Amino acid sequence: MVTSISTVAVIGAGYMGGGIAQSLALAGLPVTIADVSAEATEAAYARLLAEAQEFEDAGLYDAGATETIRANLRTAGSIEDAVADVDFVEEVVFESVEVKHDVLGRISAAAREDAIIGSNTSTIPARVLATAVKRPERFLTVHFSNPAPFIPGVELVLGERTDESVVPVVKELLARADREAAIVADVPGFVLNRLQYVLLKEAMSIAEEGIASPEDIDTVVRTTFGFRLGFFGPFAIADQAGLDVYAGGFRTFEDAFGERLSTPALIQEAVDGDRRGVKNGKGLTKDYTPEQVKALVAHRNKAYSEMGRLVRSLGPSPA
Ligand SMILES: NC(=O)c1ccc[n+]([C@@H]2O[C@H](COP(=O)([O-])OP(=O)(O)OC[C@H]3O[C@@H](n4cnc5c(N)ncnc54)[C@H](O)[C@@H]3O)[C@@H](O)[C@H]2O)c1
């Protein structure tokens, strides 16, 4: 199997595939794109370069980024030509099992024996897609987020037969493009969409119950806990707030909403074991030395202060 990725093909150069191809080309990797026809591929190529220039002109990409992308991005006349001699192929075609099976089958038949194949599917289980490839041990979901040129996180989903040794190889590729990967089990919605959908569902219930208007709910999310989320996830935030505080909060929620919002076992066990988070140096998943707590608080304050400046300098969203 490939142990380091030097060449890439992206199959399906639409909205997400285009952004992925652009990002990897900008990171210095030779990237070949192919779409449904040679004409569609050439149109995508022109669109990606024009878009890169717009990003560069707007200061979103560094000066010279478009030239780097132009130097690294190429087109192929067919899927087979695109994948024939690359280390890694990312499939980014329509979200349909039928279409993905067809395309993955073609990729697998034409790619090198040792190539790693990824899919950008948002919802289809890796084990379902893996049936289309000859070597499921080298297949996994590599799920970029929208808009692909700017969102750094990527979910990696291993199928039943994926060889775990592909993980460091793909992670290293993504790190070169300043992406941070997380491994997630092969379940519907993975982590990103499950959390996002639960938040939306609860927000809609709050609006339906007349507790706050959609506009006010969005304001609360944006200006309070959403403000933290670029820096910390829920486990780190709970550690910082105090696990005893959270346990008390969950008791209130359980009284009001029942089992659905009862205290999670992880919080109860932590509190029972006198793990109260940053305040006593014993968190949900780790311990903190007094020096680490001091550094964490300083980092947090700096992060939120900078975030405030950024939000003020950008001004409100135009729509
Ligand atoms: N749009 C999002 O927000 C988002 C986010 C994360 C993941 N995804 C996933 O990314 C994938 C692509 O989504 P998108 O939004 O880029 O869609 P899109 O419609 O913009 O792009 C799909 C591309 O695939 C091409 N294509 C279709 N059939 C093909 C074939 N047989 N051979 C070659 N190319 C073919 C299309 O011509 C098109 O350019 C989907 O699996 C989707 O679930 C989308």
The ligand as an SDF file (V2000), in Angstrom:
LIG
                    3D

 44 48  0  0  0  0  0  0  0  0999 V2000
  -22.5230   20.3130   -0.8010 N   0  0  0  0  0  0  0  0  0  0  0  0
  -22.1930   20.0720    0.4600 C   0  0  0  0  0  0  0  0  0  0  0  0
  -22.4300   20.8910    1.3650 O   0  0  0  0  0  0  0  0  0  0  0  0
  -21.4680   18.8130    0.8130 C   0  0  0  0  0  0  0  0  0  0  0  0
  -20.7450   18.7540    2.0180 C   0  0  0  0  0  0  0  0  0  0  0  0
  -20.0320   17.5840    2.3360 C   0  0  0  0  0  0  0  0  0  0  0  0
  -20.0930   16.5010    1.4740 C   0  0  0  0  0  0  0  0  0  0  0  0
  -20.8160   16.5730    0.3010 N   0  0  0  0  0  0  0  0  0  0  0  0
  -20.8220   15.4040   -0.5830 C   0  0  0  0  0  0  0  0  0  0  0  0
  -19.9550   15.6640   -1.6860 O   0  0  0  0  0  0  0  0  0  0  0  0
  -20.4390   14.9580   -2.8320 C   0  0  0  0  0  0  0  0  0  0  0  0
  -20.6100   15.9230   -3.9890 C   0  0  0  0  0  0  0  0  0  0  0  0
  -21.4990   16.9500   -3.5920 O   0  0  0  0  0  0  0  0  0  0  0  0
  -21.4900   18.3820   -4.3080 P   0  0  0  0  0  0  0  0  0  0  0  0
  -22.2640   19.2900   -3.4250 O   0  0  0  0  0  0  0  0  0  0  0  0
  -20.1160   18.7300   -4.7140 O   0  0  0  0  0  0  0  0  0  0  0  0
  -22.3660   18.0650   -5.6130 O   0  0  0  0  0  0  0  0  0  0  0  0
  -22.2320   18.6910   -7.0800 P   0  0  0  0  0  0  0  0  0  0  0  0
  -23.4970   18.3400   -7.7780 O   0  0  0  0  0  0  0  0  0  0  0  0
  -21.8300   20.1300   -7.0260 O   0  0  0  0  0  0  0  0  0  0  0  0
  -21.0000   17.9010   -7.7200 O   0  0  0  0  0  0  0  0  0  0  0  0
  -21.0650   16.5690   -8.1340 C   0  0  0  0  0  0  0  0  0  0  0  0
  -20.2150   16.4490   -9.3700 C   0  0  0  0  0  0  0  0  0  0  0  0
  -20.1220   15.0690   -9.7230 O   0  0  0  0  0  0  0  0  0  0  0  0
  -20.1560   15.0030  -11.1270 C   0  0  0  0  0  0  0  0  0  0  0  0
  -20.5730   13.6620  -11.5290 N   0  0  0  0  0  0  0  0  0  0  0  0
  -21.7950   13.0980  -11.4050 C   0  0  0  0  0  0  0  0  0  0  0  0
  -21.7940   11.8530  -11.9230 N   0  0  0  0  0  0  0  0  0  0  0  0
  -20.5270   11.6380  -12.3700 C   0  0  0  0  0  0  0  0  0  0  0  0
  -19.9050   10.5480  -13.0170 C   0  0  0  0  0  0  0  0  0  0  0  0
  -20.5790    9.4350  -13.3130 N   0  0  0  0  0  0  0  0  0  0  0  0
  -18.5950   10.6580  -13.3150 N   0  0  0  0  0  0  0  0  0  0  0  0
  -17.9030   11.7860  -13.0350 C   0  0  0  0  0  0  0  0  0  0  0  0
  -18.4560   12.8580  -12.4380 N   0  0  0  0  0  0  0  0  0  0  0  0
  -19.7540   12.7770  -12.1140 C   0  0  0  0  0  0  0  0  0  0  0  0
  -21.1610   16.0830  -11.5220 C   0  0  0  0  0  0  0  0  0  0  0  0
  -21.0470   16.4360  -12.9060 O   0  0  0  0  0  0  0  0  0  0  0  0
  -20.7870   17.2010  -10.5830 C   0  0  0  0  0  0  0  0  0  0  0  0
  -19.7970   18.0600  -11.1140 O   0  0  0  0  0  0  0  0  0  0  0  0
  -21.7100   14.2580   -2.3910 C   0  0  0  0  0  0  0  0  0  0  0  0
  -21.4070   12.9500   -2.0110 O   0  0  0  0  0  0  0  0  0  0  0  0
  -22.1680   15.0940   -1.2020 C   0  0  0  0  0  0  0  0  0  0  0  0
  -22.9760   14.3850   -0.3000 O   0  0  0  0  0  0  0  0  0  0  0  0
  -21.4820   17.7090   -0.0380 C   0  0  0  0  0  0  0  0  0  0  0  0
  1  2  1  0
  2  3  2  0
  2  4  1  0
  4  5  1  0
  4 44  2  0
  5  6  2  0
  6  7  1  0
  7  8  2  0
  8  9  1  0
  8 44  1  0
  9 10  1  0
  9 42  1  0
 10 11  1  0
 11 12  1  0
 11 40  1  0
 12 13  1  0
 13 14  1  0
 14 15  2  0
 14 16  1  0
 14 17  1  0
 17 18  1  0
 18 19  2  0
 18 20  1  0
 18 21  1  0
 21 22  1  0
 22 23  1  0
 23 24  1  0
 23 38  1  0
 24 25  1  0
 25 26  1  0
 25 36  1  0
 26 27  1  0
 26 35  1  0
 27 28  2  0
 28 29  1  0
 29 30  1  0
 29 35  2  0
 30 31  1  0
 30 32  2  0
 32 33  1  0
 33 34  2  0
 34 35  1  0
 36 37  1  0
 36 38  1  0
 38 39  1  0
 40 41  1  0
 40 42  1  0
 42 43  1  0
M  CHG  2   8   1  16  -1
M  END
$$$$
